[in-house]
Amino acid sequence: MYDYWQTVFSLQVLNDQFYGDLQDWFYYASQHIKLPFRPDYVPEKENIKNFLVRLLARTMFCWFIKEKGLIKPEILELRDWEGRVYPLVKDFEDENFLESNSYYRGVLQNIFFNSLNQKGKKALKDFKWTKYLHSDFQIEWFTEIPYLNGGIFDDLDEDNAKESIEDAVMRVPNFLFYGIETEENVAKGKAKKIEVNKVYHNGLNGIFKSYKFTLE
């Protein structure tokens, strides 16, 4: 998967600004991911890095095929033109929504490991993690996505995609996809005076939405 990701960059599909945005996101995300399982021979930080590389590659693939009309735009773009959040997951209006795992576990895992990785998907029973989905979520948004695996969407143990995993021991928070504004200490001026500033961290989907993805 790492080799695949490097190939994407080497083909100059991405410009420098996009690459920089993804680097910033990757560094920020690596500080907020928690995974309960990792192979014994892989250090924790390396396991998180590998998880994020797979997440980036898989999500980028989804954005490319969205441009071909194979994925409903709403489930990746997350907000309408006025910035309102689409009701994809059941807790989208909750106060702690941005801290929840609901988008990754309910939406992205189903796209990655069921829609794109399994044949013959026809009904709700063919999908997992549906407890996270909003009551208005149309299962056709998953079933209409074609099987296109090719290896990228193989469900690995280190993906931590078992339904039995509790949210308390796993963290892939919504703000990594939707974006978040935080207050952070920032050093300013020659004296490096520390000031508390509001900093906006763009979500992965927001970054992808800022660029035009095209396929020949």
Backbone as ProteinMPNN parsed JSONL, in Angstrom:
{"seq_chain_A": "MYDYWQTVFSLQVLNDQFYGDLQDWFYYASQHIKLPFRPDYVPEKENIKNFLVRLLARTMFCWFIKEKGLIKPEILELRDWEGRVYPLVKDFEDENFLESNSYYRGVLQNIFFNSLNQKGKKALKDFKWTKYLHSDFQIEWFTEIPYLNGGIFDDLDEDNAKESIEDAVMRVPNFLFYGIETEENVAKGKAKKIEVNKVYHNGLNGIFKSYKFTLE", "coords_chain_A": {"N_chain_A": [[0.828, -1.199, 0.0], [1.977, 1.219, 0.765], [3.827, 1.517, -1.301], [2.051, 1.839, -3.411], [0.914, 4.304, -2.775], [3.156, 5.993, -2.984], [3.561, 5.762, -5.696], [1.365, 7.108, -6.721], [2.033, 9.764, -6.059], [4.43, 10.001, -7.526], [3.564, 9.961, -10.099], [2.687, 12.47, -10.406], [0.072, 13.211, -9.96], [-0.852, 14.801, -8.011], [-0.595, 18.207, -6.968], [1.884, 20.488, -5.565], [0.775, 22.005, -3.464], [-1.45, 20.518, -2.682], [-0.185, 18.189, -1.86], [1.224, 19.233, 0.308], [-0.921, 19.979, 1.968], [-1.978, 17.466, 2.544], [0.177, 16.334, 3.904], [0.236, 17.938, 6.22], [-2.26, 17.265, 7.28], [-1.88, 14.535, 7.709], [0.133, 14.483, 9.692], [-1.216, 15.779, 11.785], [-3.429, 14.063, 12.125], [-2.165, 11.726, 12.929], [-1.673, 12.143, 15.577], [-4.041, 11.784, 16.824], [-5.237, 9.363, 16.414], [-6.286, 6.205, 17.613], [-5.694, 2.829, 17.973], [-6.807, -0.374, 18.773], [-5.705, -2.883, 18.122], [-2.636, -4.202, 16.949], [-0.092, -5.699, 14.916], [2.299, -7.824, 16.541], [4.93, -7.354, 15.815], [5.068, -4.78, 14.928], [5.672, -1.467, 15.781], [3.741, 0.88, 17.781], [3.468, 3.564, 16.771], [4.272, 3.195, 14.139], [2.297, 1.463, 13.267], [0.039, 3.119, 13.343], [0.821, 5.001, 11.419], [0.886, 3.367, 9.111], [-1.803, 2.66, 9.001], [-2.95, 5.172, 8.442], [-1.823, 5.737, 5.948], [-3.051, 3.76, 4.383], [-5.699, 4.597, 4.725], [-5.669, 7.145, 3.487], [-5.01, 6.439, 0.798], [-7.189, 4.778, 0.117], [-9.376, 6.508, 0.492], [-8.79, 8.529, -1.348], [-8.982, 7.08, -3.742], [-11.722, 6.619, -3.706], [-12.663, 9.223, -4.088], [-11.822, 9.726, -6.69], [-13.432, 7.87, -8.131], [-15.878, 8.847, -7.463], [-16.056, 11.071, -9.069], [-16.642, 9.855, -11.401], [-19.219, 9.247, -11.066], [-19.839, 7.033, -9.531], [-20.064, 6.905, -6.828], [-22.228, 8.313, -4.49], [-22.204, 11.788, -4.213], [-22.766, 13.154, -1.757], [-22.029, 11.488, 0.397], [-19.337, 11.665, 0.59], [-18.633, 14.342, 0.341], [-19.827, 15.604, 2.495], [-20.914, 18.102, 3.417], [-23.43, 20.525, 2.429], [-23.777, 23.172, -0.073], [-24.096, 25.372, 1.487], [-22.766, 24.793, 3.735], [-23.96, 23.128, 5.555], [-24.202, 20.171, 7.464], [-24.601, 16.984, 6.077], [-27.119, 14.562, 6.884], [-25.805, 11.888, 7.559], [-24.913, 10.155, 9.533], [-26.121, 8.986, 12.708], [-25.592, 10.625, 14.884], [-25.136, 13.224, 14.02], [-26.026, 15.723, 14.802], [-25.344, 15.932, 17.412], [-23.75, 17.243, 20.372], [-21.156, 16.34, 20.838], [-20.347, 15.402, 18.398], [-18.11, 15.758, 16.633], [-16.106, 14.451, 17.975], [-16.774, 11.847, 17.857], [-16.627, 8.477, 16.451], [-18.242, 7.945, 14.329], [-18.513, 8.541, 11.516], [-16.259, 7.402, 10.187], [-16.486, 4.691, 11.027], [-19.151, 3.969, 10.439], [-19.683, 4.836, 7.792], [-17.306, 5.11, 6.012], [-15.928, 2.642, 6.513], [-17.836, 0.814, 5.598], [-17.989, 1.501, 2.881], [-15.339, 0.952, 2.07], [-14.811, -1.805, 2.885], [-17.045, -3.322, 2.348], [-18.873, -2.291, 0.228], [-16.99, -1.783, -1.931], [-15.427, -4.015, -1.751], [-16.824, -6.387, -1.692], [-18.903, -8.699, -3.455], [-22.292, -8.899, -4.769], [-23.937, -7.33, -3.068], [-26.904, -6.376, -1.637], [-28.769, -5.613, 0.296], [-29.551, -4.227, 3.589], [-28.623, -6.119, 5.415], [-26.287, -7.013, 4.334], [-24.309, -5.373, 5.115], [-22.181, -3.836, 7.612], [-21.712, -2.312, 10.88], [-23.917, -0.652, 10.947], [-25.27, 0.561, 12.974], [-24.355, 3.071, 13.38], [-25.39, 4.666, 11.414], [-27.568, 7.207, 10.107], [-31.146, 7.385, 10.415], [-32.315, 8.185, 8.06], [-30.542, 7.458, 6.145], [-29.9, 6.09, 3.025], [-29.706, 2.819, 2.055], [-29.152, 2.1, -0.498], [-27.231, 3.84, -1.341], [-24.914, 2.607, -0.648], [-25.182, 0.022, -1.831], [-25.229, 0.528, -4.546], [-22.682, 1.151, -5.22], [-20.064, -0.105, -7.125], [-18.339, -3.319, -7.125], [-14.949, -3.088, -6.85], [-12.39, -3.933, -6.07], [-9.411, -5.062, -6.241], [-7.384, -5.338, -4.413], [-6.744, -3.076, -2.862], [-8.721, -2.626, -1.001], [-8.781, -4.74, 0.75], [-9.659, -6.272, 3.781], [-7.803, -5.918, 6.469], [-6.361, -7.301, 9.472], [-5.124, -5.344, 11.014], [-6.565, -3.134, 10.326], [-8.541, -2.907, 12.122], [-11.341, -3.437, 11.988], [-13.395, -4.914, 13.08], [-16.712, -5.529, 14.191], [-17.075, -5.964, 16.853], [-15.325, -4.399, 18.248], [-15.095, -1.885, 20.616], [-16.042, 1.589, 20.802], [-14.748, 2.915, 22.806], [-12.143, 2.003, 22.921], [-11.043, 2.558, 20.513], [-10.122, 5.093, 18.219], [-10.989, 7.149, 15.702], [-11.629, 9.96, 14.964], [-14.44, 12.055, 14.005], [-13.718, 14.7, 13.416], [-11.391, 14.561, 11.963], [-12.202, 14.234, 9.411], [-14.266, 16.046, 8.93], [-13.203, 18.451, 9.756], [-12.002, 20.909, 12.166], [-12.055, 23.556, 14.565], [-9.669, 24.744, 16.77], [-8.219, 25.861, 19.906], [-4.971, 26.947, 20.288], [-1.607, 27.118, 21.537], [0.521, 29.531, 20.258], [3.652, 30.595, 19.115], [4.796, 33.881, 18.769], [6.366, 36.609, 17.019], [9.736, 38.049, 17.451], [10.467, 37.576, 20.032], [9.214, 35.292, 20.548], [6.774, 35.119, 21.868], [4.201, 33.515, 23.605], [0.995, 32.994, 22.489], [-2.526, 32.439, 22.668], [-4.259, 31.173, 20.087], [-6.93, 30.798, 17.716], [-7.129, 27.985, 15.717], [-7.727, 26.499, 12.616], [-8.201, 23.236, 11.597], [-8.231, 21.59, 8.693], [-10.452, 19.091, 7.496], [-9.957, 15.765, 6.125], [-11.754, 15.152, 4.035], [-12.568, 17.698, 3.381], [-10.208, 18.749, 2.36], [-9.857, 17.131, 0.055], [-12.154, 17.921, -1.277], [-11.508, 20.453, -2.063], [-10.021, 20.269, -4.305], [-9.873, 19.385, -7.768], [-10.678, 16.303, -8.996], [-9.76, 14.216, -11.584], [-10.312, 11.751, -14.102], [-8.945, 9.995, -16.804]], "CA_chain_A": [[0.0, 0.0, 0.0], [2.879, 2.367, 0.791], [4.354, 1.646, -2.657], [0.967, 2.393, -4.23], [0.779, 5.73, -2.455], [4.299, 6.67, -3.571], [3.345, 5.798, -7.141], [0.419, 8.195, -6.983], [2.773, 11.015, -6.032], [5.438, 10.029, -8.572], [2.883, 10.235, -11.361], [2.35, 13.883, -10.359], [-1.368, 13.418, -9.937], [-1.092, 15.835, -7.019], [0.327, 19.329, -7.013], [2.63, 20.692, -4.325], [-0.104, 22.494, -2.407], [-2.239, 19.373, -2.237], [0.734, 17.322, -1.12], [1.465, 19.891, 1.585], [-2.138, 19.87, 2.776], [-2.077, 16.088, 3.026], [1.223, 16.147, 4.911], [-0.231, 18.572, 7.457], [-3.348, 16.446, 7.814], [-1.313, 13.263, 8.158], [0.809, 14.716, 10.97], [-2.242, 16.079, 12.786], [-4.229, 12.855, 12.349], [-1.367, 10.711, 13.633], [-1.705, 12.449, 17.009], [-5.4, 11.606, 17.34], [-5.707, 8.009, 16.113], [-6.016, 5.141, 18.594], [-6.067, 1.53, 17.419], [-6.629, -1.385, 19.817], [-4.919, -4.038, 17.684], [-1.519, -4.056, 16.017], [0.763, -6.888, 14.909], [3.327, -7.781, 17.584], [6.216, -6.915, 15.284], [4.947, -3.404, 14.439], [5.523, -0.479, 16.852], [2.453, 1.575, 17.754], [3.493, 4.709, 15.853], [4.348, 2.655, 12.777], [0.978, 0.908, 12.972], [-0.839, 4.259, 13.043], [1.249, 5.542, 10.125], [0.421, 2.459, 8.064], [-3.259, 2.811, 8.952], [-3.268, 6.436, 7.773], [-1.467, 5.599, 4.53], [-4.144, 3.006, 3.752], [-6.887, 5.45, 4.736], [-5.499, 8.154, 2.44], [-5.091, 5.809, -0.523], [-8.559, 4.309, -0.106], [-10.281, 7.653, 0.36], [-8.505, 9.185, -2.624], [-9.585, 6.24, -4.776], [-13.165, 6.875, -3.676], [-12.936, 10.532, -4.687], [-11.692, 9.582, -8.14], [-14.589, 7.201, -8.733], [-17.026, 9.745, -7.281], [-16.094, 11.918, -10.26], [-17.242, 9.032, -12.455], [-20.618, 9.016, -10.716], [-19.998, 5.704, -8.94], [-20.364, 7.101, -5.409], [-23.07, 9.479, -4.266], [-21.335, 12.858, -3.705], [-23.038, 13.568, -0.378], [-21.398, 10.673, 1.437], [-17.933, 12.049, 0.684], [-18.49, 15.798, 0.454], [-20.211, 15.808, 3.896], [-21.703, 19.322, 3.632], [-24.003, 21.127, 1.23], [-23.094, 24.391, -0.5], [-24.205, 26.353, 2.565], [-21.977, 24.324, 4.863], [-24.748, 22.292, 6.468], [-23.771, 18.767, 7.475], [-25.597, 16.01, 5.62], [-27.471, 13.587, 7.933], [-25.319, 10.557, 7.193], [-24.79, 9.348, 10.749], [-27.212, 9.301, 13.632], [-25.219, 11.623, 15.892], [-24.585, 14.396, 13.34], [-26.441, 16.944, 15.49], [-24.945, 15.854, 18.815], [-22.716, 18.188, 20.811], [-19.838, 15.707, 20.739], [-20.278, 14.742, 17.092], [-16.774, 15.774, 16.038], [-15.249, 13.517, 18.71], [-17.291, 10.498, 17.621], [-16.052, 7.674, 15.361], [-19.383, 7.46, 13.542], [-18.359, 8.626, 10.057], [-15.329, 6.374, 9.722], [-16.952, 3.329, 11.281], [-20.433, 3.694, 9.806], [-19.725, 5.142, 6.358], [-16.109, 4.736, 5.261], [-15.649, 1.201, 6.593], [-18.771, 0.106, 4.718], [-17.563, 1.722, 1.496], [-14.076, 0.248, 1.834], [-14.747, -3.246, 3.132], [-18.244, -4.001, 1.859], [-19.284, -1.847, -1.109], [-15.938, -1.947, -2.928], [-14.666, -5.235, -1.501], [-17.688, -7.563, -1.7], [-19.875, -8.812, -4.542], [-23.636, -9.327, -4.408], [-24.495, -6.536, -1.972], [-28.258, -6.017, -2.057], [-29.653, -5.164, 1.374], [-28.928, -3.774, 4.825], [-27.964, -7.249, 6.078], [-24.992, -7.239, 3.709], [-23.383, -4.356, 5.602], [-21.884, -3.848, 9.045], [-21.581, -1.01, 11.541], [-25.078, 0.168, 10.568], [-25.792, 1.267, 14.146], [-23.894, 4.457, 13.322], [-26.023, 5.385, 10.309], [-28.799, 7.961, 10.362], [-32.355, 6.665, 9.978], [-32.627, 8.592, 6.688], [-29.503, 6.989, 5.23], [-30.415, 5.142, 2.037], [-28.731, 1.746, 1.883], [-28.8, 2.076, -1.924], [-25.994, 4.606, -1.506], [-23.85, 1.604, -0.543], [-25.352, -1.12, -2.74], [-25.004, 0.953, -5.928], [-21.24, 1.272, -5.465], [-19.655, -1.391, -7.7], [-17.171, -4.049, -6.624], [-13.769, -2.635, -7.597], [-11.31, -4.051, -5.091], [-8.051, -5.071, -6.748], [-6.426, -5.445, -3.319], [-6.662, -1.869, -2.034], [-9.739, -2.631, 0.045], [-8.749, -5.949, 1.57], [-9.873, -6.004, 5.202], [-6.678, -6.445, 7.229], [-6.553, -7.301, 10.925], [-4.675, -4.069, 11.569], [-7.569, -2.101, 10.051], [-9.406, -2.839, 13.311], [-12.684, -3.26, 11.44], [-14.364, -5.838, 13.661], [-17.841, -4.868, 14.846], [-16.991, -6.175, 18.3], [-14.444, -3.393, 18.847], [-15.84, -0.79, 21.231], [-15.528, 2.929, 20.516], [-13.912, 3.362, 23.92], [-10.751, 1.585, 22.732], [-10.635, 2.925, 19.16], [-10.404, 6.5, 17.957], [-10.781, 7.745, 14.386], [-12.701, 10.933, 15.196], [-15.078, 12.734, 12.88], [-13.082, 15.964, 13.036], [-10.345, 14.307, 10.975], [-12.845, 14.262, 8.094], [-15.118, 17.235, 8.837], [-12.47, 19.64, 10.154], [-12.276, 21.391, 13.521], [-11.35, 24.751, 15.026], [-9.16, 24.534, 18.124], [-7.387, 26.911, 20.485], [-3.637, 26.399, 20.46], [-0.536, 28.05, 21.875], [1.315, 29.868, 19.078], [4.763, 31.511, 19.394], [4.769, 34.992, 17.823], [7.379, 37.643, 17.14], [11.118, 37.657, 17.716], [10.563, 37.099, 21.415], [8.487, 34.022, 20.607], [5.748, 35.224, 22.897], [3.16, 32.511, 23.424], [-0.372, 33.489, 22.479], [-3.546, 31.436, 22.367], [-4.955, 31.514, 18.845], [-7.816, 29.804, 17.128], [-6.524, 27.354, 14.541], [-8.649, 25.579, 11.943], [-7.595, 22.068, 10.968], [-9.126, 21.108, 7.642], [-10.664, 17.656, 7.459], [-9.486, 15.106, 4.906], [-12.739, 15.307, 2.974], [-12.521, 19.097, 2.982], [-9.035, 18.902, 1.496], [-10.17, 16.53, -1.235], [-13.21, 18.705, -1.921], [-10.905, 21.691, -2.557], [-9.286, 19.985, -5.529], [-10.631, 18.704, -8.812], [-10.161, 14.981, -9.333], [-10.166, 13.834, -12.933], [-9.852, 10.474, -14.632], [-8.98, 9.939, -18.268]], "C_chain_A": [[0.869, 1.259, 0.0], [3.453, 2.605, -0.602], [3.313, 2.244, -3.588], [0.867, 3.894, -4.026], [1.926, 6.524, -3.06], [4.157, 6.773, -5.087], [2.389, 6.909, -7.525], [1.15, 9.522, -7.035], [3.75, 11.103, -7.203], [4.83, 10.306, -9.934], [2.4, 11.672, -11.445], [0.861, 14.122, -10.522], [-1.682, 14.599, -9.025], [-0.113, 16.985, -7.21], [0.944, 19.554, -5.64], [1.739, 21.14, -3.179], [-0.927, 21.352, -1.82], [-1.382, 18.437, -1.388], [1.019, 17.908, 0.258], [0.275, 19.801, 2.517], [-2.278, 18.466, 3.362], [-1.009, 15.776, 4.071], [0.786, 16.719, 6.254], [-1.325, 17.734, 8.108], [-2.808, 15.147, 8.408], [-0.664, 13.427, 9.533], [-0.216, 14.957, 12.071], [-3.033, 14.82, 13.136], [-3.463, 11.822, 13.164], [-1.357, 10.927, 15.143], [-3.054, 12.127, 17.652], [-6.003, 10.23, 17.058], [-5.352, 7.064, 17.262], [-6.555, 3.833, 18.04], [-5.809, 0.444, 18.459], [-5.753, -2.559, 19.419], [-3.794, -3.599, 16.766], [-0.724, -5.354, 16.035], [1.893, -6.739, 15.93], [4.639, -7.181, 17.092], [6.197, -5.465, 14.792], [4.784, -2.447, 15.62], [4.227, 0.319, 16.689], [2.436, 2.729, 16.757], [3.535, 4.253, 14.399], [2.998, 2.09, 12.355], [-0.009, 2.011, 12.611], [-0.475, 4.867, 11.695], [0.742, 4.672, 8.981], [-1.093, 2.542, 7.889], [-3.639, 4.068, 8.179], [-2.907, 6.408, 6.294], [-2.561, 4.846, 3.788], [-5.407, 3.862, 3.666], [-6.814, 6.51, 3.645], [-5.673, 7.558, 1.048], [-6.515, 5.382, -0.848], [-9.519, 5.47, -0.325], [-10.042, 8.384, -0.949], [-9.103, 8.39, -3.783], [-11.08, 6.51, -4.861], [-13.506, 8.215, -4.308], [-12.784, 10.487, -6.205], [-12.945, 8.945, -8.741], [-15.882, 7.966, -8.473], [-17.185, 10.642, -8.505], [-16.666, 11.172, -11.461], [-18.701, 8.705, -12.157], [-20.884, 7.682, -10.056], [-20.254, 5.75, -7.438], [-21.177, 8.376, -5.266], [-22.24, 10.589, -3.629], [-21.525, 13.179, -2.231], [-22.253, 12.771, 0.657], [-19.886, 10.896, 1.528], [-17.757, 13.55, 0.904], [-18.958, 16.322, 1.808], [-21.098, 17.019, 4.159], [-22.279, 19.824, 2.322], [-23.314, 22.459, 0.945], [-23.183, 25.502, 0.539], [-23.45, 25.917, 3.821], [-22.727, 23.472, 5.861], [-24.34, 20.826, 6.322], [-24.901, 17.864, 7.007], [-25.874, 14.995, 6.738], [-27.091, 12.16, 7.547], [-25.289, 9.621, 8.39], [-25.756, 9.862, 11.806], [-26.875, 10.414, 14.616], [-24.761, 12.946, 15.286], [-24.976, 15.719, 13.987], [-26.023, 16.961, 16.961], [-23.806, 16.823, 19.128], [-21.314, 17.626, 20.619], [-19.621, 14.988, 19.41], [-18.857, 14.665, 16.55], [-15.805, 14.821, 16.738], [-15.635, 12.058, 18.462], [-16.544, 9.807, 16.48], [-17.067, 7.36, 14.265], [-19.178, 7.509, 12.037], [-17.413, 7.545, 9.547], [-15.929, 4.988, 9.861], [-18.247, 3.014, 10.538], [-20.441, 3.856, 8.3], [-18.483, 4.627, 5.634], [-15.795, 3.248, 5.335], [-16.586, 0.403, 5.699], [-18.418, 0.299, 3.253], [-16.329, 0.881, 1.19], [-14.24, -1.274, 1.825], [-15.989, -4.022, 2.711], [-18.585, -3.57, 0.436], [-18.237, -2.163, -2.166], [-15.218, -3.291, -2.833], [-15.496, -6.517, -1.592], [-18.647, -7.528, -2.891], [-21.251, -9.168, -3.982], [-24.257, -8.591, -3.245], [-25.873, -6.018, -2.39], [-29.099, -5.373, -0.967], [-28.851, -4.768, 2.606], [-28.132, -4.879, 5.504], [-26.574, -7.53, 5.521], [-23.924, -6.267, 4.203], [-23.231, -4.446, 7.117], [-21.896, -2.416, 9.578], [-22.763, -0.076, 11.247], [-25.68, 0.91, 11.756], [-25.38, 2.735, 14.152], [-24.679, 5.301, 12.314], [-27.304, 6.081, 10.737], [-29.993, 7.186, 9.814], [-32.745, 7.019, 8.549], [-31.585, 8.115, 5.675], [-30.078, 5.911, 4.32], [-29.369, 4.063, 1.763], [-28.321, 1.591, 0.423], [-27.522, 2.875, -2.19], [-24.777, 3.705, -1.374], [-23.974, 0.531, -1.625], [-25.069, -0.749, -4.191], [-23.526, 1.181, -6.245], [-20.729, -0.073, -5.978], [-18.454, -2.015, -6.993], [-15.963, -3.682, -7.485], [-12.485, -2.868, -6.804], [-9.911, -3.984, -5.691], [-6.991, -5.088, -5.659], [-6.385, -4.259, -2.385], [-7.592, -1.944, -0.836], [-9.83, -3.957, 0.807], [-8.839, -5.563, 3.043], [-8.777, -6.687, 6.014], [-6.973, -6.411, 8.724], [-6.193, -5.949, 11.523], [-5.556, -2.891, 11.164], [-8.537, -1.952, 11.219], [-10.867, -2.632, 12.921], [-13.714, -4.238, 11.994], [-15.476, -5.068, 14.368], [-17.762, -4.964, 16.362], [-16.102, -5.15, 19.005], [-15.278, -2.223, 19.363], [-15.196, 0.554, 20.894], [-14.584, 3.424, 21.608], [-12.438, 3.023, 23.723], [-10.225, 1.92, 21.339], [-11.001, 4.377, 18.909], [-9.985, 6.866, 16.54], [-11.844, 8.84, 14.293], [-13.187, 11.648, 13.946], [-14.355, 14.008, 12.467], [-11.926, 15.766, 12.063], [-10.894, 14.338, 9.558], [-13.641, 15.551, 7.874], [-14.362, 18.531, 9.122], [-12.87, 20.097, 11.544], [-11.468, 22.654, 13.793], [-10.94, 24.535, 16.477], [-8.417, 25.776, 18.603], [-6.029, 26.309, 20.81], [-2.654, 27.495, 20.832], [0.348, 28.264, 20.653], [2.393, 30.871, 19.472], [4.8, 32.594, 18.328], [5.903, 35.973, 18.095], [8.763, 37.107, 17.437], [11.288, 37.085, 19.117], [9.857, 35.768, 21.616], [7.468, 34.01, 21.746], [4.617, 34.252, 22.597], [1.783, 33.163, 23.522], [-1.312, 32.34, 22.151], [-4.338, 31.906, 21.158], [-5.907, 30.405, 18.438], [-7.195, 29.292, 15.832], [-7.533, 26.39, 13.938], [-7.855, 24.47, 11.273], [-8.589, 21.506, 9.956], [-9.251, 19.594, 7.71], [-10.205, 17.066, 6.14], [-10.468, 15.302, 3.763], [-12.797, 16.745, 2.484], [-11.341, 19.383, 2.072], [-9.331, 18.349, 0.111], [-11.202, 17.354, -2.002], [-12.657, 19.982, -2.553], [-10.193, 21.508, -3.889], [-10.17, 19.214, -6.503], [-9.949, 17.391, -9.148], [-10.672, 14.593, -10.715], [-9.581, 12.481, -13.286], [-9.961, 10.512, -16.142], [-9.95, 8.87, -18.734]], "O_chain_A": [[0.552, 2.241, -0.671], [3.559, 3.749, -1.044], [3.639, 3.059, -4.451], [0.751, 4.659, -4.984], [1.709, 7.611, -3.594], [4.584, 7.758, -5.69], [2.582, 7.577, -8.54], [0.925, 10.323, -7.943], [3.887, 12.165, -7.811], [5.502, 10.826, -10.824], [1.776, 12.063, -12.431], [0.437, 15.1, -11.138], [-2.662, 15.312, -9.239], [1.046, 16.775, -7.567], [0.576, 18.893, -4.669], [1.925, 20.704, -2.043], [-1.077, 21.243, -0.603], [-1.808, 17.961, -0.336], [1.055, 17.185, 1.253], [0.434, 19.573, 3.717], [-2.65, 18.3, 4.523], [-1.266, 15.034, 5.018], [0.941, 16.079, 7.293], [-1.325, 17.52, 9.32], [-3.234, 14.719, 9.481], [-0.882, 12.612, 10.429], [-0.099, 14.404, 13.164], [-3.279, 14.545, 14.31], [-4.045, 11.123, 13.994], [-1.066, 10.004, 15.903], [-3.195, 12.188, 18.874], [-7.148, 9.965, 17.423], [-4.251, 7.122, 17.809], [-7.729, 3.737, 17.682], [-4.697, 0.348, 18.977], [-5.12, -3.174, 20.276], [-3.977, -2.733, 15.91], [-0.683, -6.039, 17.057], [2.384, -5.632, 16.15], [5.375, -6.57, 17.867], [7.209, -4.974, 14.291], [3.839, -2.601, 16.395], [3.686, 0.419, 15.588], [1.49, 2.86, 15.981], [2.903, 4.859, 13.534], [2.604, 2.231, 11.197], [-0.802, 1.859, 11.682], [-1.359, 5.211, 10.911], [0.227, 5.188, 7.99], [-1.601, 2.501, 6.768], [-4.55, 4.036, 7.352], [-3.613, 6.996, 5.474], [-2.957, 5.241, 2.692], [-6.101, 3.849, 2.65], [-7.802, 6.747, 2.95], [-6.398, 8.106, 0.218], [-6.993, 5.599, -1.961], [-10.37, 5.425, -1.214], [-10.996, 8.816, -1.596], [-9.669, 8.975, -4.706], [-11.64, 6.616, -5.953], [-14.524, 8.339, -4.989], [-13.539, 11.142, -6.923], [-13.463, 9.428, -9.748], [-16.874, 7.766, -9.174], [-18.303, 10.937, -8.928], [-17.119, 11.79, -12.424], [-19.343, 7.97, -12.908], [-22.029, 7.232, -10.017], [-20.621, 4.737, -6.841], [-20.844, 9.402, -5.858], [-21.621, 10.356, -2.591], [-20.553, 13.449, -1.527], [-21.853, 13.318, 1.685], [-19.232, 10.38, 2.434], [-16.823, 13.971, 1.587], [-18.52, 17.392, 2.23], [-21.953, 16.968, 5.043], [-21.719, 19.596, 1.25], [-22.372, 22.833, 1.644], [-22.425, 26.47, 0.477], [-23.494, 26.597, 4.846], [-22.184, 23.127, 6.911], [-24.16, 20.317, 5.216], [-26.029, 17.972, 7.488], [-24.955, 14.612, 7.462], [-27.953, 11.334, 7.247], [-25.602, 8.437, 8.271], [-26.152, 11.028, 11.793], [-27.776, 11.077, 15.129], [-24.071, 13.719, 15.951], [-24.324, 16.735, 13.747], [-26.323, 17.918, 17.675], [-23.008, 17.171, 18.258], [-20.389, 18.361, 20.274], [-18.803, 14.073, 19.318], [-18.441, 13.616, 16.057], [-14.795, 14.427, 16.156], [-14.892, 11.146, 18.825], [-15.912, 10.462, 15.65], [-16.77, 6.58, 13.36], [-19.625, 6.602, 11.334], [-17.728, 6.848, 8.582], [-15.887, 4.194, 8.921], [-18.418, 1.895, 10.053], [-21.122, 3.109, 7.598], [-18.595, 3.794, 4.734], [-15.431, 2.648, 4.324], [-16.169, -0.589, 5.101], [-18.534, -0.637, 2.461], [-16.279, 0.183, 0.177], [-13.851, -1.942, 0.867], [-15.981, -5.253, 2.718], [-18.586, -4.4, -0.473], [-18.563, -2.753, -3.196], [-14.477, -3.661, -3.744], [-14.939, -7.614, -1.57], [-19.136, -6.468, -3.282], [-21.365, -9.674, -2.865], [-25.038, -9.179, -2.497], [-25.993, -5.304, -3.385], [-30.052, -4.656, -1.272], [-27.635, -4.949, 2.659], [-27.087, -4.618, 6.099], [-25.772, -8.209, 6.163], [-22.774, -6.327, 3.768], [-24.05, -5.055, 7.805], [-22.064, -1.452, 8.831], [-22.619, 1.145, 11.294], [-26.514, 1.796, 11.57], [-25.986, 3.55, 14.848], [-24.627, 6.529, 12.367], [-28.028, 5.606, 11.612], [-29.859, 6.42, 8.859], [-33.433, 6.24, 7.889], [-31.736, 8.347, 4.476], [-30.671, 4.94, 4.79], [-28.272, 4.363, 1.292], [-27.27, 1.022, 0.13], [-26.813, 2.608, -3.16], [-23.72, 4.007, -1.928], [-22.983, 0.174, -2.262], [-24.707, -1.615, -4.988], [-23.161, 1.381, -7.404], [-20.944, -1.092, -5.322], [-17.663, -1.324, -6.349], [-15.949, -3.931, -8.691], [-11.572, -2.045, -6.878], [-9.283, -2.926, -5.646], [-5.813, -4.873, -5.946], [-6.026, -4.413, -1.218], [-7.293, -1.392, 0.223], [-10.848, -4.25, 1.433], [-8.168, -4.634, 3.491], [-8.82, -7.9, 6.222], [-7.754, -5.579, 9.185], [-6.872, -5.463, 12.428], [-5.324, -1.767, 11.609], [-9.273, -0.969, 11.291], [-11.544, -1.758, 13.462], [-14.799, -4.374, 11.429], [-15.22, -4.08, 15.055], [-18.325, -4.13, 17.07], [-16.129, -5.049, 20.232], [-16.073, -1.645, 18.623], [-13.981, 0.654, 20.724], [-13.719, 4.261, 21.351], [-11.572, 3.685, 24.295], [-9.081, 1.599, 21.018], [-12.06, 4.841, 19.333], [-8.798, 6.893, 16.213], [-12.854, 8.663, 13.612], [-12.453, 11.82, 12.972], [-14.371, 14.369, 11.29], [-11.519, 16.719, 11.399], [-10.128, 14.456, 8.601], [-13.683, 16.079, 6.763], [-14.838, 19.608, 8.761], [-13.931, 19.732, 12.048], [-10.344, 22.803, 13.314], [-11.77, 24.184, 17.315], [-8.035, 26.632, 17.805], [-5.934, 25.301, 21.509], [-2.846, 28.66, 20.484], [0.864, 27.307, 20.077], [2.09, 31.888, 20.095], [4.833, 32.297, 17.134], [6.341, 36.147, 19.232], [8.962, 35.91, 17.647], [12.137, 36.226, 19.356], [9.89, 35.188, 22.701], [7.327, 33.028, 22.475], [4.135, 34.177, 21.466], [1.457, 33.804, 24.521], [-0.947, 31.396, 21.45], [-5.014, 32.934, 21.215], [-5.714, 29.236, 18.772], [-6.791, 30.071, 14.969], [-8.122, 25.569, 14.641], [-6.949, 24.73, 10.481], [-9.653, 21.01, 10.324], [-8.267, 18.895, 7.954], [-10.076, 17.781, 5.146], [-10.058, 15.59, 2.639], [-13.046, 16.989, 1.303], [-11.452, 20.163, 1.126], [-9.086, 19.017, -0.893], [-11.131, 17.47, -3.225], [-13.264, 20.534, -3.471], [-9.805, 22.485, -4.529], [-11.085, 18.493, -6.107], [-8.782, 17.369, -9.538], [-11.874, 14.638, -10.978], [-8.498, 12.114, -12.829], [-10.947, 11.001, -16.693], [-10.118, 8.671, -19.937]]}, "name": "protein", "num_of_chains": 1, "seq": "MYDYWQTVFSLQVLNDQFYGDLQDWFYYASQHIKLPFRPDYVPEKENIKNFLVRLLARTMFCWFIKEKGLIKPEILELRDWEGRVYPLVKDFEDENFLESNSYYRGVLQNIFFNSLNQKGKKALKDFKWTKYLHSDFQIEWFTEIPYLNGGIFDDLDEDNAKESIEDAVMRVPNFLFYGIETEENVAKGKAKKIEVNKVYHNGLNGIFKSYKFTLE"}
